[in-house]
């Protein structure tokens, strides 16, 4: 019996093998590596002991190792003791997490929280928040087709918005001649954009340039957005990483809310809590009142359910435990400051080595003027190629350096490498 089944089963296979086999996927072309994550893949293949990965924005300690925060370790220990179950979260996530995440972003004393008018959903980190946000705009914002992002912006912003059906334009942001902000160009572009345009803003520690508006400039940006009836979409992936102070880094977001903008926000805990692989973030919508919040909540659920049903719970419980336990929150705030300070000290050292040890005649003020995880070095794609092939230093094509990948032991080597590829 078995052998007769086997014989019948083999027949079609034999027939297929006898004709020329053409796979269904024959015409699928090889895609390019990701502009940021592809750098890590290339770095991993390099066998040089001097190699440096300055591509992806992921914090490393001064020994160049991934850093798990003490507050996070303690929260996990506590969670083990609680014997938590692994049940599904609701569609919009773990409530104790979303409540604490909203308060961290908008402020404990924010009226959007006390008046119960913040619709907030846990998301698959910042990327997931942006995608839910883009889907939400596409479904419910009548002018969603007009969205503008800074030039340059985080590379993933563009496909996230496009894949959700939105089309993008860029507004002037970076001034190559000063390696700083072109505020006049930015205000002019925002002024010229069609009324009710969605304006994507990096709340702090702009990625990739490390250039943020000053408080006065934020006030000007808020004013033009208001005058034109534009709609602000904040991306806050680095709260705490710019200045070392989470309250200070939330200035722009909170100022816009205080001025009556109905902002939406993508928030991430990847960087400031070191929870890269846990994928914890949130998407939130400032509503007019509690009744409106309830309607928006219901629509967020309708968007999220067919995408991934409900978010993973482990990372959300970590964040919730840290933010809702006063001692752990205090310890965490100190650790955020420590990470930001280490990056700032690397900026000073890098510039110092370039100017004083290697006598570079180029201007490197921007290394210390820029803030957050990245330095937009001004290196050309050719120089980026050369620093990779000759010095085993890996960064993105646009010359962005992830400062978090530099340590006391390799900062001088990096300065020497940068000086060599930029001196002619
Ligand atoms: C980066 O810009 O390097 C980070 O935001 C990581 C990523 O996913 O691109």
Boltz pocket constraint, residues with backbone or C-beta under 6 A from the ligand:
constraints:
  - pocket:
      binder: B
      contacts: [[A, 36], [A, 37], [A, 55], [A, 56], [A, 57], [A, 58], [A, 154], [A, 156], [A, 207]]
      max_distance: 6.0
